[in-house]
């Protein structure tokens, strides 16, 4: 196997061997704590511009298939880092190996390095730009290349992953015993900032007629279709770079019920003239405990974000609905006046636990007029 290097922007070097495509790739290095679901992670458009490190030790043992993807046109990651790649998949659904899948998609992978040490380094020093190479094995040369990169916050990554034209979505979630989605009564327009297919599937199962539109669709065009509700999807990068989405969301608030997920949550915060801030190493994985302040329940959630909304910067426009129990960061909000709410985590999972699937039903209830404005309790902080 060919030798490969991973060099971080702070000069830290990790040595391993190449799998997947050969070559060189630059991206922001993050770690994901999910034990399974690597194909869903690879094809999640929110990872555009990032090199993903898996903390679980073995990857590739069940191969890949044509169904477990979260977006079209293959993987969206810039690179893939694993402790041990298994090149002999064993699963009745597998149609190819993970290595072949990465190679055919021109994604550079590196395996055999100490991912525990890499994860601890990112945890202590923060997510940062890095470069994987199986061609240039000079650490000094690679360091110059990665330090010359402006960083992913310099780019509007949504424009690279959004759909180019509207389309209807009618597929529900995979089930062992196929079931009808039920009578769908509400039409929802989904802004595609890099939407995961599992969000669309769960919207169908929750009883919605879903139409997906490109991320730069004018607010006026959406209102002309007179939908029952509007959704803002997940997506990659710094939310402040998606200025058109912020402006369109600002025009839509108060006109229709709105639900945002992940990047959509951040865009809503900015549309209300709030602020976002970047986490030290982000939240990526399927084991994050989040407290739902409406019900009091603690849910284990799937997460994939580097930025958070500063609820306090919204000056009483919203109430805090969800809180991360790992670090206390904001995970959800609901408006004090408009039928509008959003969450930072991923209720659709894919991969991850299904504790938060009920949130799609909460959006349906909002559309049906069961919205109750958030009440701000200044003594205890913002809450419902």
N, C-alpha and C positions, 0 to 999 in steps of 0.2 A: 504494500500500500504506500502511496506517495506521502511524503512528509508534508505537513501544513502548519502554518503559524496563525495565531490570533494575537494581534497587537492592539492594546488599548491606547487611548489618547494620552493617558498619564504615563505611558512608557512600559506598562506591565506586559510581559510576553508569556504566552502559553503555547506549548508545542503539542501537536497531535498528528493525526493522519487524515488525509482527505477522503471524503466519500461524497456521493452525489456528483455534481458537476465540478470539474477542475477550473481553476482560474482565481479570480480575485474579486472581493466584494466589500464595500464599506457600508456601515449602518450603525445605528445606536444600539448598543448591546444591553439587553434586558434579560431577566430570568423569569421563567414560568414554572409554578409549583404543581401543575397538574400531573397526575401519574399516567393518564391515558389521554387520548384525543389529539395526538400530534397532527393528524391530517386536518382536523378542524382548525387547529391553531395555525398551521402553515397557510391555510386558505382564507383566514380571517383578514379582511382588508385593513383592519385597525393596526395590523403589524407592518404596514407598508413603511419601508425605510428603516426597519429594525432587524437586528440579528438576535434571534431568540435562543437562549440557553435553557435547556430542560434540566430541572433539578433531579428528576427521577433518573435512575442509573441506566436503564436499558430502554432503547427506542428501536422500533422497526419490527418487533416480534410478531405483530399481526398484519404487517404490510399495509397496503392502501387499496381503495376500491373507488369506483366511479360515483358512488352515492354520497359518501361522507365528506362532502365539501361545503364550504360556507360562502363561496363566491365563484364566479365563472373565471375561466382563463388561468386556472392553476394557482400555485402558491404565490403569496404576496410578500413574504418575508425577504429580507436581503441576504440572510444566511442562517444556518442552523448549526447549533453546537450541542453535542451529546457526549455523555461519558462513554457509553458502549453502544455501537450500532450493530444490530443483529441482521445479517444478510440472508436469513433463512426463515421467512415469515410462515406462520402456520395459522391460517384462518380460512374458513370456507368461503368468506366473502372477498378475500384478497384477489386482486387482479394484477398486482405488481408489487415489487419490493419498495421500501421507502427510498433506498438509494437510487433505484432506477427512476422513481418518480421525481426526485430532486434533479437528477441528471437530465432527464427529458425536459424539465422546466428551467434548466440553466440556473439552479440554485446551488451555491457552493456550501458544502457542509464540512465540518471538522469533528472528529471523534477521538477518543483516547486521552483527552486531557482531564485534569482534575476539576470537574464542574463544581464540586463543593467549594474548592478554594476560589474559583471564579465567582461563584454566587456570594460568598462572604466578602470578597473584595468589592463587588458592586453594592452590596448592602452597606458596607462601611464607607465607601468612597463615592457612591452614587452611580447611576446609569451614565454611560458616556459613549462617545463614538469609538468604533473599533474597526479593524480590517481583518478579514480572513484571506489568506493567500496560499495556494499550492504551487505557485509559479515563482514569485519573488520571495526568497527565504532569508532576506537580509532584514533583520529587525529595525535597523536604523532607517533604511529606505522606506519600509512600511510605516514607520512612525511619522516620517515626513509627509507621506500621502494622507494619513488619517488626520493629522493636524492641519493640513491645508483644506480639509473639507469644512464647509460653513456650518454643518449641522442640519438636522432635519427640520428644525424650526424656521429655517430660511426658505422653506418650500411650502406651497399649497398642495399637500399630498392628496386631498380630497379630489381635486381635479383629475388626478391620475387613476382613481379607482371608481369614480361614480359612473353610472350608466350614461350612455350617450343619447338615449331616447326613452320615452315612457313605455312601460309594459305592465300588463296585468299579471297578478300572481294568484294561483288558485290551489296550490298544493299544501296539504296539512302536514303534521308531523308523522314520522315513520311509526308504524304500529305493527305488532305481530299479527293481530287480527284487524284488517282494514275496517275503518269505521267512517261513516259520513261525518263531515264537519258540523252538520246541523244547519239550521236555517240561518243564513247570514242576512242581517238587516241593515247594517251600518257600513257606509262607504268611507274608507279612509285613504287619504293621500299620504304616501310614504316618501319623504325626502331621502334620497339615496346619497349618503356621504361615505358609503362603503358598507352598505347594509349586509348583515349576515342572513343567510337563507333561513336560519332557524328562527329569527325574529319574524320573518314573513310566514313561516309555517305555523308558528304559535298565534299569530294574528288571525289566520284562517280558522284555526281550531277554536279561537275565542269568539268567533262569529262575525268576522269582518269581511267585507269585500275590499280587496287591497289593490291599489294602483300605485306603482312605483314611478317616481319622476326623478330626473337628473338633479343633482345638488344645487345647480344654479338656476332652477326654474323660478321665474318671478312670482312673487306672492299674489299678484293680480291674476295670473293665469291659474293658480291653484284655487283662488276664491271663485273664479268663473265657473269652476266645476261643481261648486256648492257641495263639498264633501261634508259628512257628519263629523269628521275629526281629522286632525293632521298629526303625523308622527315625524319626528326628527331622529334619524338613525345614528348608530355608532359610526366611527370612522377614524382615520389616522391623523397623527400630527398635532401641532399646536393649534388650538381653536381660534386664536387671534388671527391666524392667516386666512381663515375662511370668512372674509369680510362680507361677501355676498349673502352667505347663509345667515349671518348676524342681522343684516339689514332686512332680509325677507322675513325672518322670525319676528323682528320688531313690528313689522307691518301686520303680521297675522295674530299677534296676541290680542285677546279680547274679541276676536272675530269668530273663532272656532275653538272647540276644545283641542288642546295640544298635549302630546305626550312625547318626552324626549328620553333617549337612552344613551348613556356614555358621552360621546362627543356631542350628541343632541342636547344632553343635559347642560354641558358646558356652553354651547352656543346660546341656549336660552338665558343662562346667567349673564353672558356678555350682552345679549339683546336688551336686558333690563339695566344696562349700564353698570353691571357689577364687574368683578375682577376674578381671574383665575390664577392659580399658582401651580408651579411644577413640583411634584413630589421628588424626594431624593432618589428613589429607585423604582418608583411606580408600584402598581398593584397588578400582578399578572398571575393568574392561577385559578384553581377551583375550590379553594378551602378558606375563603375569607368570611368570618362571622360579621353579620350586619344586623343591627337591631332596628326593627320596624317600629317607629315611635307611635304609629297610629294603633297598632294591635298589641304592642309590647312583646311580640315574638322575636326570637333571634333566628335568623336564617343563614345557612351556609351558602355562599354565593360564588358565582363565577365573575372574575374581574379582569379587565385589560385596559388600563389607562395610566398615563403619566401626569395628567393634570386634574385639578379639583376646582370646584367653584367655591369662592370665599363667600359664604352665606351672609356674613356680617356686612360685606360691601353692598349688599342689596337693600340695606337700610329699611328693613321691615316690610318689603314687598312680598316676601315669601316666608313660610314656616319650614323648619327642618323636619323632614319625615323619616330619614334613615341616617344611621350613624355607624361607621366602621368601628368594630370593637377591638381591632388590632392597634390602631393608632389614633382613633377618635376623629378621623377626617369625615367630612360631609359626604353623604351617599344619596341624598334625595331631598327634594323640596316641592312645596305646593304653594301656589299663589294665594294671596289674601283676598283677591277680588275676582280674578278670571279663572275659568275652568282650565287650569294648566298645572301639570305636575311632571316631574322627571326624576330619573334615578341614575346614579353613576355606575352601578354594577350592571351585570347582564342577566336579566330575569329569564332569558331564553336559553341560558347555558350554552351547550354545544361547543366545547365540552363543559361538563360541570354538573352540579346538583340542581334539582328542580324545585327547590324550596320556594323560589320567588315567582313561579309561573302565574300565581294568582294576580300579579300586578297587571297582566293583560286584561283580566276581568275587571279590575278597578278602573281601567280606562273606559271600558264599555259602560260601566255604571256612571261614569262622569258624563259620557255622551248622552245617556238616558236621563240626565237631569238630577242625578243623585250626588252632585258635587256640593261639598261643604267647604267654604273658604277656610284657609288656615288661620288660626288664632295665635298671635304672638304673645308669649309669656316672657316678659323682659327679666323677671327674677330668675327663672330657670333656664334662660336661653330660648332660642326659637324652637317651637314645637307645635304640633297640632293640639 
